[in-house]
C-alpha cells in the first residue's frame, strides 16, 4: 500500500510538472524572501530552491520570542510558517503560486513591522 501511494505521488509530481514549476518559481521566491532585508528583527535570510530560513532577533532569546510572535501573527492571517528556535523556516508545497508567495512574505513583513 505504501509503495503504491509513493508511486502515485511520483506520478503526480511528473505529470503535473511540479519540479519544473518549482524551478521556475525559485527566482520569484528568492526575490520575495530577500525583500525582507532591513526590516526590524531580521538577522539573516537564507534560501535554497523553495526553502527559506529567516533568522530573527539580537540574540537567541529575543529571536525565539520574535519568531513566536511572527508565527502567531501569520497564523491569525491564515499564513502558516514554522518557528524553529530564532528562525522562521519556510517550506511551501510545490503547488504554490506567485500570488501565494507574495502573500506569505507580505504577511511576514507585516508581522515584523507590528512587533
N, C-alpha and C positions, 0 to 999 in steps of 0.2 A: 504494500500500500504506500509506504513512504517513498519507495523508488518511483512508483507511478506518479505520485504527487510532484516529485523532483523533476521528472521528465516533462510533465505538463507545464511546470513553471518555466523550465528552459525553453519549451516550445513557444510560450507567450513572449519571453524575452526576445527570441529570434524573430518570430512572426510579426511582432509589433515594433521591431527595431528599437527597443528600449536602450540598448547600449549606444547605438548611434545617436539617438535623441539626447542622451545624457552628454555625449561628447560635444554635440552642437551647442548645448546649453551651458557648458562649462565656462566659456568666456563671460557670459552674462552673469553667472553665479559669482565668479571671481570679482567682477566689477562691483556688483551689489555688496558683496562681503566687505571689500576694501573701501567702500564708500562710508563705512562706519568710522574709519580712522579719524582721530581728533575729537571724537565725542567723549563726554565725561565718563571716566572709569575704564576706558579702553587701554590695555597694556600692549596687546599683540593680537594680530589676526593671521591665522594660518589656514591655508586651504589646499586641497588636492582633489581634483575632479569635482564631484558634487558633495564633498565633505568640507566642513569648516570648523575651526576652533577659535572662539573669541575669548581671549584671556582678559579678566577684569580685576580691578582693584589695585590699591597701592601696595598691598601685602596679601598674604594668603587668607587672613581672617576677613579683611574688608572685601576681598574678592568673592569669598563664599557668600557673604551677606548680600552683595550686589547681584551675584548670579541668581540667588534665590528670589530677589525682588524682580529681576528681569523675567525669570520663569513665571512668577505669579502674574505679572502684568500681561505677558504674552498669552498665558492660559486664559485670562479673563477676556482677551480679544479674540480667542479662538485659534491662536497660533501655538503649536506645540514645539518647544525647544527643550533640550536636556541639559540641566546644570550638572557639571561634574567638578566638584571642588570649586575653584575660582574661574572655571571656564564654561562657556556655553558651547555645547557640541551640537552641530547640525549635520544631519544625515537624512536628506529627504528621499521620498520614494522616487524611483526612476520615471514615474509618470508625471512628475511636477512640471508645470509650465512657467513661462516667463512672468506672467502676472502674479502667480503664487509666490515665486521667488521674490519679486518686488514687494509684495505684501509682507512676507516674512521679515525681510530686512528693514522695511519701513516700521514695522511693529517693534522690532528690537531697538531701532533708533529712538522711537518714541519712549520706550521703556527707559532707556539710558538717560534721555533728556528729562524724564519725570522724576528720576531719582537723584 
